[in-house]
Amino acid sequence: MSDQEKPTPPVTEELKEKRLVGVKFRHAGKTYFFEAGRNEYCYGDMVIVETESGLSLARIITPVCLIPLTQCPKNLRQVLRKATRGDLERAEKNREREGRAFEFCQSRIHEHKLDMKLVRVEYLHDGSRAIFYYTAAQRVDFRELVKDLAHDLHTRIEMRQIGVRDESKLIGGLGSCGRVLCCASFLTEFASVSVKMVKDQNLAMNPAKVSGLCGRLMCCLAFEHCIYQELIGQMPRKGSSVETPEGKGRVVDLNPLSYSVTVALEEGIKNFKTDQVKEITPPPESDIPDELKKLEE
């Protein structure tokens, strides 16, 4: 039998699937999947994983799962081992190093008069690299700053620019509701938020009322927007002329949750259920204040 005629060996079950486990590097961060190998891990276990940048400490947040090869992410890396007491002590020392590095970098930023704001410093677990997160309105020439950092800290330096929403996620804080910021407590990704969500939910078009600590529209505006869209789609539009059981009028307010509309009639303001009114003339177009448009950027 020739080589071309030899039958292909069957694919074993072991090759059809891989044992994956999900980990997070920080609270409210994204979930990344790594190959678990033959080891067993439990929720909450601290482990050492191999990343593109180097070794990192992570927390297990999913059980070990068998995933078909066709569904596995590309370029999978492996969980190396469970974290030891030595690893946890090293992590504590890295937190101390990060504090000192932050203060040193802050002083050098002022010395070089750089127009940037330092947000956070992170060391890789093995200390081979320090990552400096910062925000800046324009491009910053920090070559001299990096030289100073490398000379003093004796490690590789990475400057990573982030947006204002990422800044709030890293720093944390309390929102206007009195609770910890959504982005810092449970949101793993930022959803797109628009001024239309403010209008659909009949909120005040006041930047101070609808913006978060980051200065952008609050993420929570997107949480219930689909419900409001569904309800508003069945109601006459605000500002439109409508026919009511008591005559013609103009819609001055909507209450999607009670499924009612407020109509201005000749004899005064009255409330009607949505199925009691019929739109006869569309509302005039209204301009969005420039202050609110900036919050979308």
N, C-alpha and C positions, 0 to 999 in steps of 0.2 A: 504494500500500500504506500503510495507516495505521500509526501508531506501535505499536499493540498487535499488529499482524500482523508487524512486523519480527522476523526471527529473532535469537535471542540469539547474540552473537559467541562463538566457541569459546574455552574457557579454555586458555591456552597452558601448556606444560609448566613454564615459569618461574614461573607463578603457582600451580601445584599444589604446589610444594615450596619449602622454605626451607633454606638452608645454616646449620646450627647447630653450635656447638662448646661443649664442657663446660669450665668453669673452676672453680678453687677459690681462695678468698681466704686460707685458712690450711691448714696440714697437718692431715689427719684431719677437715677440715671437709666440709660438704655440697657436692655438685656442682650448680652452677647452669648453665643453658644460655642462651647468648646468640646472637644472629644474627651470623653471620660476614661477611655481605655478599659481595663478590666477592674478598675477600682470602684468602690461604692462610696457615694456621697449622700449626705442628708441636707435638708433645708437648713440654712444658717451656718453651715460649715465654712470656715475661712480656708481658702486654698491659694496656692501659687500657680499662676498661669503665665504662659509665654505669649507676649504680644509683639507687634511689629517694632515697638520702641524698646522692649526689654522685658524683664520679669516684673510682674505686678501682683499685688494682693487683691483678692476679690472674694465676694461672698456668694455662696450657692443659693439660688432662689427658685430652682425648679428641681423636681426629681429627675433621676437619670432615665432617659427615654431612648427606645430603639427607633431610629429614624431610617427609612429607606435611603439608599445611596442617591437616588434620583432627586430626593428632597433636601439633601444635606447642603448647607452653604459651601461655597467654594473656598479654597485656601484655609481649611479648618486647622486651628492650632489646638494644642493639647493642654489639659490640666496636668501639671507636673506632679503635684502632691498636695496633701493637706498641710496647712500652715502649722509650724511648730511654735513652741513658746519663744524660741529665738526669733522667729519671723515676726511675731506680734511685738516683741520688744524692739526689733529694728523699725517696725512701723511707727512706734511711739517716738523713737529717736528721729525718724524722718519728719514727724510733725514738728518737733522742736527745731530741726534744721530749717524747715519751711518758714517758721516764724522769724528766725534770724535772717534768712535770705530775703524775706519780704521787707524787713526794716532796712537792710543794706541797699536793696534795689530802690526803695523809696527815696533814700537819701541821695543816691546817684542820679535819679530822675530829676530831683530838684537842682542838683549841682550842674547837670548838663542842660537844664531848662527845657526839658522835653515836654511837648504838649500831649501827654498821655496819662491815663489813669491805671495804676496797677490794681488788679482785682484779687488775684490769688497766685500762690506758688505751690507747685506739686513736685515732689521728688518721686522718681520711679523706685520700686521696692529695693532694688540693688544699689541705688544711689548713683547710677551711671548717668543720669540726666535730670536736670531741673527744668520744669516747664513754667514759664511766667505768663499768666493770662492778663491781658490788658485791653482797655478800650481806648479808641482815639478817633477823633472826627476826621483826621486826614492822615496821610502816609507819614510815618515817623522814621527818621534816620537814627537808629539806635545802635549803630556799629560800635561806637565808643563805649556805650553802656554794656554791651555784651562782652567786650574785652575786660571791663572792670569786674563784671560778674564772674567770668571764667577764671580770672586771676585770683579772686578772693575765695570763691567757692570750690575750686579745683574739680569741676565736673563739666559735662557738656551742657550748653545752655540752649533752650528753645524758647523763642518769643512767639506767643500765639495770640493773635487778635481775635476778640469775640464781640458780639453785639450786646446791646443794652439788655435784651431779654435774657441772654445767657449770663450776664452779670448778676441779675436778680436771682437767677436760679442757683448760682454758685454761692452768693452771699446769704440769701434767704431774707426773711423778715415777715411782718404781719400785713395783711391786706386790709382794705377799708371795712371788711366784714369782721375783722378781729381774729381771723384764723391765719395759720401759717400759709404763706404763698403757695398756690396750687403747683407752680412750676418747681418749687423747692420741696414739696411733700409727696406728690404722686404723679405729676405729668412727666412722661418720658420724652415726649416730642411736642414742639410748638405747632398748634393749629393756626391756620390763617384766620385772622379776625378783621372784619370790615365794618365801616360805618353803617352799612345796611343792617347789620345785626342790632345796632343801637336803635335805629328807626323802627325796625320790625318789632322790637320788644317795648316800644313806646317809652323809652328812657329819655331823660333830659339830655339835650344836645349840648352838654357842658363838659369840656375836656376834663375838668377837675373831678367830675362825678364818674366818668367812665374809663379813666386811665389808671393803670397800676403804678407800682413803685418804679417800674422801668421807664415810665413816661409814654408807654404805648397802650393801645386799647387792652382792657383786661381780658385775659384768656377765658374767664368764666362766661363771657358773652356768647361763646360758641357752644357751651354745654347744652342749652335748651333751645338753641335757635331753630333746629329742625321742627320742633313741636310748634313754635310760634309761626314758622313758615306754613305749616299745614293748616293751622287755624286761620291765619290771616288770609290765606288763599280762598277761603270760603266766606270772607267778609267784604263789605264795600270798603273802598280805600278812604283813608282820612283826607278830608277836603273835598270829596266828591259830593255831587248833588244826588239825593235819594228820594224815593217815593215811600212814604210811611202811611200807616192807617189813619194818621191825623193830618196828612197833607205832605207837601214837598218841604225838604229841608236840606241842610248841609251837615255832613259828618264832621264833628269837631274832636271826637276821641274814640278810641277803640279799646275794648277790654277783651282780648282773646280768651283769657282763662274763664271768664263768665259767659263768653260767647254773646256779648252785647255791644251795642254801639250807642254813642251819645250824639244826638242830632239837635242842631239849632233850628227851631221852627219860628214862625212869625210871633207866636205867643210865648216863646221861651224855650229853654233847654229841657229835653226829655230823653230818657233811655228806652231803647227798644232791643228786643232779641234780634239776632241777625236774620232769622227767617221771616221777620216782619217788615224788613226794608229791602228795597231794590235800587241798585245804582242806576242812574239815568244819564249822568254826565261825569266824565273822569275828572280827577283833581288837577289843579295847575301844578306844573313842575316846580319843585323847591330846590334852592341851592344848598349845598352842604358847606358849613363854615370852614374856612381854611384851617382853623385851629384843629378841627377834627380830622381833616384830610392828612395833616402831618402825623397824627397818631397812628396811621396805617403804615407809615414808612418803616 
